[in-house]
Amino acid sequence: MGHNIMETVLGALVLAVAALFMGFAYSSSDLHQVKGYVVSANFPMIDGLKEGSDVKVNGVKIGSIASQDLITDPGQNQYMVNVKMTIDPKVRLPADTIAMVASESLLGGKYMSLEVGVEEDLIDANGNGRITRTQAPMRLDDLIGQMIYSKKSDGGSSAKNAESAHP
């Protein structure tokens, strides 16, 4: 009977330590949504960017992706993606800030990278702010294709140049 009580106490201790570990991991992982003002930007594509992804300036998290919607209204922005970001109210962005979708690593996830501009005018912090300068993400398969085709075209031209150099 004493053996069962010891197992129960040990099991409760293990569960308590696991709960403490999970609480510490969550609080130190930056998984929380940032509360602040909303800024939007339009992109031709956002491959791999998800709601809740980080918004960073110089590698420091300053916000989160709040939503992303396909624009279906006819016009110049039709079929572009409208991304809404929640930005920390302590961070005020210049009007010429550039937004781009960046990769965490070669095979990792995506995040929104903001390159802060130099203008004195700031983006509105009233929820109607817009970033007008955006850059779509580089796609890995497109980069590999460019590299393969550029090597083929370089190889052919350098071989012709070598033949013409020797009589």
Buried (B, 14 or more C-beta within 10 A) or exposed (E): EEEEEEEEEEEEEEEEEEEEEEEEEEEEEEEEEBEBBBBBBBBEEBEBBEEEBBBBBEEEBBBBBBEBEEBEEEEEEEEBBBBBBBBBEEBEBEBBBBBBBBBEEEEEEBBBBBEBBEEEEEBBBEEEBEBEEBBBBEEEEEEEEEEEEEEEEEEEEEEEEEEEEEE
